[in-house]
Amino acid sequence: MMKKKLALLITLLAVNLAAAKEYKVSSPDGKLVITVWAGSDLHWSVHYGGETLLQQAPLGLSIEGKDATPGFGGKVKRARVSAVDERSTAVVPSKFREIYDLCNQLTITFADNSAVVFRAYDNGAAYRFETAYPDDTIYIAGELSGFDLGGDFHTYWPQETDPDFITHCEAFFTYKPVSAIEPANYAYLPVYLSTPGGVKMVITESDLSDYPNMFLFAAEGVLEARFPQVILESRLKEGADRDEEIIARADYIARTSGTRTFPWRIVTVDPDDRRLLENNLAYQLASPAVSGETDWIRPGKISWEWWNSLNVYGVDFEAGVNTDTYKYFIDFAAANCLEYILLDEGWSKSTHNIREPQPGLDLAELIRYGNEKGVGLVLWALWNPLAEDIEGILDVYRDWGIKGVKIDFMQRNDQDMVNFYEDVAKAAFERRLLVDFHGSFKPSGLQRKYPNVMTYEGVYGNEHQKCSYDISPDHNLILPFTRMVAGPMDYTPGSTQNATKGEFTISWEQPRSQGTRAHQTALFVVFESPLQMLCDSPSHYYREPEFTSFISSVPTVWDQTVALHASAGEYLAIARRNGDNWYIGALTNWDGRELELDLSFLGEGTYDAVVMADGVNANRYAQDFTYTRHRYGGGDKINIKMANGGGWAAILTPAAE
């Protein structure tokens, strides 16, 4: 009934703009203007610098048992414009430590005291619904969220088709006009758009809580939002430990409290790709951090064994899931000041028995040894056995002395799965455990609310080098403008086995990466993740001391971010500051290129720099690199050269007087 009701309401929507009242709110700099028409229907548009980005797109919230709601017959009671100027400090900063939330806000309140709130920023537009019903529980039949584009914009569009929205949100992106998107090919968020006038937009969401993820479908220049319905019954597929089949779904997308705020719908707006790299709206619009001690939260780097298949050599023990092998990883982490090692899938007695280690793996001894060396242990866990007893299992890990948990293979995007993420984040925070959501959807603000949530996958990342040709420098130059706009991503860089485009081959046991060694180096500066993996074997790293020393020295949190150059899919250069030190990373796709870097962001200081760059023969031998030292100042402009699939990276520390 609810689905039919929602369809009927959408069908009956008439764009009666003459009867609707018009409201406007502009960004502080006046360049971005949101126009809202509110009457029996609700529409919005966005203009930026004279260009139409969104035109008269419909909005609405359909609630079972409510005859008049925002966008579906609700009458406006009042409208108010106010200024927002809030300052805060990020507990775990991925882009900026100091957060300045500056915008103008339009709040339209309806007769039932529900509301829709619009925010106009210099670099984006956002809106959210709010309800104030006395009901303990309401049922959301659907949400009408329209993005009616002002032209045939181009987009990086992922390839998703599963009708049940069962997805890890990992895809290869295709650049195409919106008009060329097939009706069945939908997108998970975030979605990148480029207007004919060159403005860059990314649609995403934040403050996602007790509500399903949004997906977008394209039809005749309109991006239409759809949402997974609540799952009433599911079961594991025959013979599977993680893959589910959906037996029954409800005819509503959420059952939730009658009084609440709903997720922010965000359209970032930047004049070029460079400014997009600095856009922090998805974090700004998330809920502030919960109260409680956070001094124990320790971002950092982690030595990871799954990608390299535990292949260590030059040792006097047989490598595998055993105590000696993981002690070797601990020794490597300690020698290179890495904070953690990860015991990925295979450490536990079975994928569904995650309370006991494998026979022959002395986990207690590893924890003791790690503590002695100053290295913490993080454990992998399949999501469904964890969901059966979140607090009980995390109690076990806390009592063992584990520092964090990597949760994997969620695949779903419905309301109950969103709630699972928050339940885990909360329980882990209370037990002083870090969280890495792998096999997950994108970040949607939970990492600000619970700062122990370090990172998310939701990306077609480096692990797929073991089985795919798609994780190329071309792909890597798309991710900062798509997936990374939503927040930290667990891409897992750090390969020492590098290949040119023509030489790359797939190997599960001896994986390689596409592009140069300097490209892999720069990923540690460019890709944001407060818990950053080093994917390769310690045995390889020991043979590459300059590379290993460099990537081990790059922090994982940032006080400041300055984009220097950017063209989505082609190249970028970015500078980040941690404390007094600056770090620069530059990447190119399969086309070699030269860039001039203006170092004026350094100010008047002088810095000693260590530089990792492509070697003169990197186009033929991707592992060729140079490791040099320089002195730079804020008045300098330097030229860098990157090979095909190359990169460039520098660590700059204040020069001694």
WOSULPE-V49933 format. One record per residue. RES is the residue in three letters. PSI is psi in whole degrees, 0 to 359 (* if undefined). Layout:
# WOSULPE-V49933
res = {RES;RES}
psi = {PSI;PSI}
This chain:
# WOSULPE-V49933
res = {MET;MET;LYS;LYS;LYS;LEU;ALA;LEU;LEU;ILE;THR;LEU;LEU;ALA;VAL;ASN;LEU;ALA;ALA;ALA;LYS;GLU;TYR;LYS;VAL;SER;SER;PRO;ASP;GLY;LYS;LEU;VAL;ILE;THR;VAL;TRP;ALA;GLY;SER;ASP;LEU;HIS;TRP;SER;VAL;HIS;TYR;GLY;GLY;GLU;THR;LEU;LEU;GLN;GLN;ALA;PRO;LEU;GLY;LEU;SER;ILE;GLU;GLY;LYS;ASP;ALA;THR;PRO;GLY;PHE;GLY;GLY;LYS;VAL;LYS;ARG;ALA;ARG;VAL;SER;ALA;VAL;ASP;GLU;ARG;SER;THR;ALA;VAL;VAL;PRO;SER;LYS;PHE;ARG;GLU;ILE;TYR;ASP;LEU;CYS;ASN;GLN;LEU;THR;ILE;THR;PHE;ALA;ASP;ASN;SER;ALA;VAL;VAL;PHE;ARG;ALA;TYR;ASP;ASN;GLY;ALA;ALA;TYR;ARG;PHE;GLU;THR;ALA;TYR;PRO;ASP;ASP;THR;ILE;TYR;ILE;ALA;GLY;GLU;LEU;SER;GLY;PHE;ASP;LEU;GLY;GLY;ASP;PHE;HIS;THR;TYR;TRP;PRO;GLN;GLU;THR;ASP;PRO;ASP;PHE;ILE;THR;HIS;CYS;GLU;ALA;PHE;PHE;THR;TYR;LYS;PRO;VAL;SER;ALA;ILE;GLU;PRO;ALA;ASN;TYR;ALA;TYR;LEU;PRO;VAL;TYR;LEU;SER;THR;PRO;GLY;GLY;VAL;LYS;MET;VAL;ILE;THR;GLU;SER;ASP;LEU;SER;ASP;TYR;PRO;ASN;MET;PHE;LEU;PHE;ALA;ALA;GLU;GLY;VAL;LEU;GLU;ALA;ARG;PHE;PRO;GLN;VAL;ILE;LEU;GLU;SER;ARG;LEU;LYS;GLU;GLY;ALA;ASP;ARG;ASP;GLU;GLU;ILE;ILE;ALA;ARG;ALA;ASP;TYR;ILE;ALA;ARG;THR;SER;GLY;THR;ARG;THR;PHE;PRO;TRP;ARG;ILE;VAL;THR;VAL;ASP;PRO;ASP;ASP;ARG;ARG;LEU;LEU;GLU;ASN;ASN;LEU;ALA;TYR;GLN;LEU;ALA;SER;PRO;ALA;VAL;SER;GLY;GLU;THR;ASP;TRP;ILE;ARG;PRO;GLY;LYS;ILE;SER;TRP;GLU;TRP;TRP;ASN;SER;LEU;ASN;VAL;TYR;GLY;VAL;ASP;PHE;GLU;ALA;GLY;VAL;ASN;THR;ASP;THR;TYR;LYS;TYR;PHE;ILE;ASP;PHE;ALA;ALA;ALA;ASN;CYS;LEU;GLU;TYR;ILE;LEU;LEU;ASP;GLU;GLY;TRP;SER;LYS;SER;THR;HIS;ASN;ILE;ARG;GLU;PRO;GLN;PRO;GLY;LEU;ASP;LEU;ALA;GLU;LEU;ILE;ARG;TYR;GLY;ASN;GLU;LYS;GLY;VAL;GLY;LEU;VAL;LEU;TRP;ALA;LEU;TRP;ASN;PRO;LEU;ALA;GLU;ASP;ILE;GLU;GLY;ILE;LEU;ASP;VAL;TYR;ARG;ASP;TRP;GLY;ILE;LYS;GLY;VAL;LYS;ILE;ASP;PHE;MET;GLN;ARG;ASN;ASP;GLN;ASP;MET;VAL;ASN;PHE;TYR;GLU;ASP;VAL;ALA;LYS;ALA;ALA;PHE;GLU;ARG;ARG;LEU;LEU;VAL;ASP;PHE;HIS;GLY;SER;PHE;LYS;PRO;SER;GLY;LEU;GLN;ARG;LYS;TYR;PRO;ASN;VAL;MET;THR;TYR;GLU;GLY;VAL;TYR;GLY;ASN;GLU;HIS;GLN;LYS;CYS;SER;TYR;ASP;ILE;SER;PRO;ASP;HIS;ASN;LEU;ILE;LEU;PRO;PHE;THR;ARG;MET;VAL;ALA;GLY;PRO;MET;ASP;TYR;THR;PRO;GLY;SER;THR;GLN;ASN;ALA;THR;LYS;GLY;GLU;PHE;THR;ILE;SER;TRP;GLU;GLN;PRO;ARG;SER;GLN;GLY;THR;ARG;ALA;HIS;GLN;THR;ALA;LEU;PHE;VAL;VAL;PHE;GLU;SER;PRO;LEU;GLN;MET;LEU;CYS;ASP;SER;PRO;SER;HIS;TYR;TYR;ARG;GLU;PRO;GLU;PHE;THR;SER;PHE;ILE;SER;SER;VAL;PRO;THR;VAL;TRP;ASP;GLN;THR;VAL;ALA;LEU;HIS;ALA;SER;ALA;GLY;GLU;TYR;LEU;ALA;ILE;ALA;ARG;ARG;ASN;GLY;ASP;ASN;TRP;TYR;ILE;GLY;ALA;LEU;THR;ASN;TRP;ASP;GLY;ARG;GLU;LEU;GLU;LEU;ASP;LEU;SER;PHE;LEU;GLY;GLU;GLY;THR;TYR;ASP;ALA;VAL;VAL;MET;ALA;ASP;GLY;VAL;ASN;ALA;ASN;ARG;TYR;ALA;GLN;ASP;PHE;THR;TYR;THR;ARG;HIS;ARG;TYR;GLY;GLY;GLY;ASP;LYS;ILE;ASN;ILE;LYS;MET;ALA;ASN;GLY;GLY;GLY;TRP;ALA;ALA;ILE;LEU;THR;PRO;ALA;ALA;GLU}
psi = {317;319;319;320;315;315;320;317;319;320;323;351;123;132;84;69;334;327;344;152;143;136;148;149;136;156;161;325;357;357;330;130;125;128;134;133;118;118;232;332;171;125;159;157;161;128;146;119;34;354;138;118;310;139;115;54;136;147;151;154;115;122;128;130;357;119;333;110;169;123;346;62;359;141;137;130;320;162;141;136;134;163;142;125;91;139;140;169;128;134;315;91;124;331;309;139;318;124;124;107;96;120;175;142;135;121;118;118;137;174;331;11;5;165;163;133;128;142;132;111;163;334;31;169;148;154;159;155;153;143;155;53;147;350;136;324;133;159;120;108;326;164;127;107;111;142;87;103;147;14;182;77;157;154;152;110;125;162;91;137;352;123;340;7;35;107;148;3;45;120;161;132;143;131;122;161;150;327;342;1;131;144;326;351;98;173;139;165;154;158;127;138;145;126;163;332;359;1;141;132;144;126;126;191;160;165;41;115;132;44;149;165;152;139;156;136;149;135;117;47;5;131;113;131;139;158;143;139;162;135;122;327;135;166;158;141;153;126;2;152;353;334;126;158;140;124;316;139;153;171;26;160;342;141;122;177;146;335;113;168;149;171;148;133;121;136;102;146;115;146;341;173;331;313;332;325;340;355;129;21;323;327;318;323;0;162;143;163;141;158;152;163;138;1;336;343;121;89;163;197;157;130;125;136;347;316;320;8;33;30;93;155;170;28;169;25;161;124;145;194;82;169;317;318;315;333;324;317;320;316;318;314;315;319;336;17;36;141;332;162;155;132;101;192;130;342;330;164;324;171;337;350;90;22;352;140;166;147;137;354;107;86;321;319;322;319;316;315;319;316;321;326;357;28;125;157;137;135;141;144;132;140;321;320;328;321;335;335;70;307;320;316;319;331;317;313;317;315;329;330;18;148;342;174;136;116;135;158;42;313;332;161;16;176;315;326;321;319;326;316;314;323;318;314;315;310;321;321;317;338;10;49;137;158;134;112;103;164;47;171;179;163;142;31;347;332;342;317;317;92;358;347;106;316;166;154;258;34;143;90;193;334;335;357;336;344;9;153;3;341;72;170;327;312;318;334;357;323;319;340;358;268;319;342;332;335;191;144;135;76;332;68;183;20;137;347;97;148;146;171;318;341;345;134;154;135;124;319;332;68;154;171;156;141;180;170;320;330;312;323;312;334;330;335;320;312;129;127;110;341;99;126;147;112;340;173;137;326;321;315;323;331;356;67;325;313;314;317;320;305;332;338;351;126;175;359;155;135;332;146;132;115;133;316;151;136;112;131;353;302;164;160;133;143;140;144;137;112;232;352;148;150;132;135;135;142;150;161;207;359;125;153;166;144;148;126;120;115;23;339;342;345;215;359;165;139;141;133;139;128;130;121;165;136;166;336;19;336;337;327;100;341;2;124;166;148;105;166;142;172;127;155;169;342;0;149;125;148;131;149;129;137;178;124;28;189;178;138;148;145;122;123;144;132;143;144;*}
